[in-house]
Every structure is written in structure tokens, then in C-alpha cells.
Amino acid sequence: MTKITATDTLELSIPERIQLVEDIWDTITAKASSIELTDEEKSIIDARLEKYHQNPESGSPWEDVYKRIASKQ
């Protein structure tokens, strides 16, 4: 297997770089189930889920969140 550097990828065309990123992402998602959350991360998720269950209307739909994030760029 030939190793490439980040600098090497700049020599690729944009479509080739996009394909490379997609290929890398596919290898990550294939093993995503093996990623373990820390106890702290689990606690944060549990706390947020509990807060949501206490007041589900306090959240925002994903579309609204995305628009807020995108408008700041």
C-alpha cells in the first residue's frame, strides 16, 4: 500500500479528492459500531435526553439549527 500525504492530495483533481474523502468516510462508518463512548460522553447524552423528555418543545428542528449555523459562515 502506498502512503500519501495531505500535500499529495492537493495534486488530485477536486472530483478525485471528493472520491478520496468518500472512500475514507466509508472505512470509518464500516467500523463505527466499534467506537466506544466514554462515561462522560454517555452522561452528557443521558442528561440532554432527559432534558429533552422534560420539555420536548424547547428544542429546534434540524432545519432551523442548520440555517442558524450556515448563516454564521
C-alpha positions in Angstrom: 0.0 0.0 0.0 1.4 3.4 -1.0 1.1 6.1 1.7 0.2 9.5 0.6 0.4 12.8 2.5 -2.1 15.6 2.8 0.2 17.6 0.4 -0.1 14.7 -2.2 -3.8 15.0 -2.2 -3.6 18.6 -3.4 -2.3 17.2 -6.7 -5.6 15.4 -7.2 -8.5 16.9 -9.0 -11.4 18.1 -7.0 -13.5 15.1 -8.0 -10.7 12.8 -7.1 -10.3 14.4 -3.7 -14.1 14.1 -3.1 -13.9 10.4 -4.0 -11.0 10.0 -1.6 -12.9 11.6 1.2 -15.9 9.4 0.4 -13.7 6.3 0.5 -12.2 7.3 3.8 -15.6 8.0 5.3 -16.8 4.6 4.1 -14.0 2.9 6.0 -14.9 4.9 9.2 -18.6 4.1 9.0 -17.9 0.4 8.5 -16.3 0.4 11.9 -18.4 3.0 13.6 -20.0 0.4 15.9 -16.6 -0.3 17.4 -16.2 3.3 18.7 -16.9 3.4 22.4 -18.2 6.4 24.2 -16.6 7.5 27.4 -18.6 7.5 30.6 -18.5 11.3 30.5 -19.9 11.3 26.9 -22.6 8.9 27.9 -23.6 11.1 30.9 -23.8 14.2 28.7 -26.1 12.3 26.2 -28.3 11.0 29.0 -28.6 14.4 30.6 -29.5 16.0 27.3 -32.0 13.3 26.5 -33.6 13.7 30.0 -33.8 17.5 29.5 -35.5 16.9 26.1 -38.0 14.5 27.6 -38.9 17.1 30.3 -39.6 19.7 27.7 -39.6 18.5 24.1 -40.8 21.9 22.7 -37.6 23.6 23.9 -35.6 22.1 21.1 -35.3 23.2 17.5 -35.8 21.3 14.3 -32.7 20.3 12.5 -33.5 22.6 9.5 -33.6 25.6 11.8 -30.3 24.6 13.5 -28.7 24.2 10.1 -29.9 27.6 8.9 -28.5 29.3 12.1 -25.1 27.6 11.6 -25.0 28.3 7.9 -25.9 31.9 8.3 -22.9 32.5 10.6 -20.4 31.4 7.9 
